[in-house]
Amino acid sequence: MKGKKKSTYAQMASNDKARLVAGWLIEKKAKDVEALDVSGICPITESLVIATATSARHARGLADAVLERVAEAKLEFLGQEGMSDGNWVLIDLNDVLVHIFRKEFRELYNLEGLWSEGPRLALDGADAED
């Protein structure tokens, strides 16, 4: 009997997934964590999570923590880039792109400015971070 192929990934709304990942980054002491809803204005994803790391080592540690939690939560993971230098680590969760920057690279690329039309998502605990 042939049936519909069932996804092995947890199903979650993009903005909820972005908030979840942002919360994980806040727990691990990422700075200035933001999540943006870019659905309808970005052709490749629905939400962005942007965070600042204090060093390249911190960026890699944040990315490792996110990847571990993604696996535990059975979220779809398509790939990652930038782990070797840790200046800008990108984690592709299909409908959510996670960007972990060192401060000077975040300022240089200014993704918040690029996607300023996308509303910011409210995050628990984000106000507590500097």
C-alpha positions as CSV (number, residue, x, y, z in Angstrom):
1,M,0.0,0.0,0.0
2,K,1.4,3.3,-1.1
3,G,0.8,6.3,1.1
4,K,1.9,9.8,1.5
5,K,5.5,10.1,2.6
6,K,5.5,11.3,6.2
7,S,8.0,14.0,7.2
8,T,10.6,12.9,9.8
9,Y,10.9,16.5,10.9
10,A,9.0,18.3,13.6
11,Q,6.4,20.6,12.1
12,M,6.4,24.2,13.5
13,A,5.5,27.6,12.2
14,S,8.5,29.6,11.0
15,N,8.1,32.4,13.4
16,D,7.7,30.0,16.3
17,K,10.9,28.2,15.2
18,A,12.7,31.5,15.0
19,R,11.6,32.4,18.5
20,L,12.7,29.0,19.8
21,V,16.2,29.3,18.2
22,A,16.5,32.9,19.4
23,G,15.7,31.6,22.9
24,W,18.4,29.0,22.7
25,L,20.9,31.7,21.7
26,I,19.8,34.0,24.5
27,E,20.3,31.0,27.0
28,K,23.9,30.7,25.7
29,K,24.7,34.4,26.2
30,A,24.5,35.6,22.6
31,K,24.2,39.4,22.4
32,D,21.6,41.5,20.7
33,V,19.5,38.6,19.5
34,E,16.8,39.5,17.1
35,A,14.3,37.6,15.0
36,L,12.6,39.0,11.9
37,D,9.6,37.8,9.9
38,V,10.7,38.2,6.3
39,S,7.9,36.1,4.7
40,G,6.7,37.8,1.6
41,I,9.8,40.0,1.2
42,C,12.6,37.4,1.1
43,P,12.5,34.7,-1.6
44,I,14.6,32.1,0.2
45,T,13.3,32.0,3.8
46,E,10.4,33.0,6.1
47,S,12.3,34.2,9.2
48,L,15.8,35.4,10.2
49,V,17.5,35.0,13.6
50,I,20.5,37.3,14.1
51,A,22.8,37.2,17.0
52,T,26.2,38.7,18.1
53,A,29.0,36.5,19.5
54,T,31.8,38.0,21.6
55,S,34.5,36.1,19.7
56,A,35.0,33.6,17.0
57,R,35.1,30.8,19.6
58,H,31.9,32.0,21.1
59,A,30.3,32.1,17.6
60,R,31.3,28.5,17.0
61,G,30.0,27.5,20.5
62,L,26.7,29.2,19.9
63,A,26.4,27.4,16.5
64,D,27.3,24.1,18.0
65,A,24.6,24.6,20.7
66,V,22.0,25.5,18.1
67,L,22.8,22.5,16.0
68,E,22.6,20.2,19.0
69,R,19.2,21.5,20.0
70,V,18.0,21.4,16.4
71,A,18.8,17.7,16.3
72,E,17.1,17.1,19.6
73,A,14.0,18.9,18.5
74,K,14.1,17.1,15.1
75,L,14.0,20.3,13.1
76,E,14.9,20.3,9.5
77,F,18.6,21.3,9.0
78,L,19.9,22.0,5.5
79,G,23.5,23.1,6.2
80,Q,25.8,25.5,7.8
81,E,28.7,27.8,6.7
82,G,31.4,29.8,8.4
83,M,32.3,27.5,11.3
84,S,36.0,27.5,10.4
85,D,36.6,31.3,10.9
86,G,33.6,32.0,13.2
87,N,33.2,35.6,11.9
88,W,29.7,34.9,10.4
89,V,28.2,31.5,11.0
90,L,25.0,30.7,8.9
91,I,22.7,27.9,9.9
92,D,20.1,27.0,7.3
93,L,16.9,25.5,8.9
94,N,15.0,25.8,5.6
95,D,12.3,28.3,6.6
96,V,14.6,30.0,9.2
97,L,18.1,31.3,8.6
98,V,20.2,31.8,11.7
99,H,23.1,34.3,11.5
100,I,25.7,34.4,14.2
101,F,28.1,37.3,13.8
102,R,31.1,38.8,15.6
103,K,30.2,42.4,16.3
104,E,32.2,44.1,13.5
105,F,30.8,41.7,10.9
106,R,27.3,42.2,12.0
107,E,27.7,46.0,11.7
108,L,29.3,45.6,8.3
109,Y,26.6,43.4,6.8
110,N,23.7,45.1,8.6
111,L,21.1,42.4,7.9
112,E,18.6,44.3,10.1
113,G,18.9,47.3,7.7
114,L,18.7,45.1,4.6
115,W,15.5,43.4,5.9
116,S,14.1,46.4,7.8
117,E,10.6,45.9,6.2
118,G,10.3,42.6,8.1
119,P,8.7,43.0,11.4
120,R,10.7,42.1,14.5
121,L,9.3,39.2,16.5
122,A,8.9,39.5,20.3
123,L,11.5,37.4,22.1
124,D,11.3,36.2,25.8
125,G,14.4,37.3,27.6
126,A,15.8,39.5,24.9
127,D,15.5,42.6,26.9
128,A,17.8,41.2,29.5
129,E,20.7,41.0,27.1
130,D,23.0,43.9,26.2
